[in-house]
């Protein structure tokens, strides 16, 4: 019976139906005392691949949960009855990531991939590479994540695993957009969404598709990614990842008309309620923290801070940005600007320019609000609105490159604005701008 249950779970795993596999495993009692070792170990790997960290903690042996170093993890794998299989290394890698052991996590995921290829369990090889990409993002290694996703996609293509290929494409599109590679994001969406007409598969591309549509002003694409099909998926799907993806697109679609968010409040509540592991849905929580009502935003911020190992660089940066929005709601503008500045620098350091820009624009918008009373006062020296924006960002510690990304202008244009600011204010160095009170011109 245990063999049959494990075989059925592995078949679902092969088709990337991780949510269904997770439910079936729990239904088979894999998390109960006395569950067959084979079933429990495979279930742990399915939870690890699905990012269901709480369930993984519940089904894993105490000796596994206690692993804090790569040596601990290897010793645990080596002591398993019958010897370790590829999925055991996948489990050990995810558990090890909770201690912040980046290199050990990466080593174990590579071992899981290599063993899976030897075992000819190619779906597990793809899952190991996909998890490698996921954890590389959380640790802030975006280039490494991109390579891991390319490797995963290559295996999925070679061994005809279309569901895994679509999943890799959705993740590649998102990562490309966040790192400011818009053309690569568009290509990944076009290819991945062509693999299946299933509305739930399509919905996994909706968040990045919507972000691209907004960035390029593409009204047709915007309508596509907020269609009735997407809304239906958000409200009816039983798959948490799909619900979160569809809801993210709907929130973004209404981001420039906040009154429209009332119409999707139920979808947001539903999506928040489906989240098993916050680290699996960081970007959705960031969107909720920015656009939702105060109660939901507070919940999203708390969830970001309650992840396993919240000190990982991408998680920490998102928490700082979400916290900045919460502080602004509480009218603590000084602390909010400090938190947003920390977030901007953290995102820029790991190459997540989309999120760095969001944090920088938050600084611009609220620095301007703080300076408005000063603009009414006569001043012998005043700056244009754009020069004010550049000056305020410099005062917050931004480099010319960061200013250019935040304001969507070239570095050459930033340099020209800095020269003008120095000339108007009679300064010799851009760093002297920090000590100058700036007033605005209406020109």
PyMOL commands that set and color helices and strands:
alter all, ss='L'
color gray80, all
select helices_A, chain A and resi 2-14+18-27+37-50+53-59+62-65+70-78+86-97+102-119+122-139+142-158+162-178+182-193+199-203+206-216+219-224+228-236+240-253+258-274+278-280+282-291+294-305+313-329+333-349+353-375+385-395+400-407+411-425+430-435
alter helices_A, ss='H'
color red, helices_A
deselect
rebuild
show_as cartoon
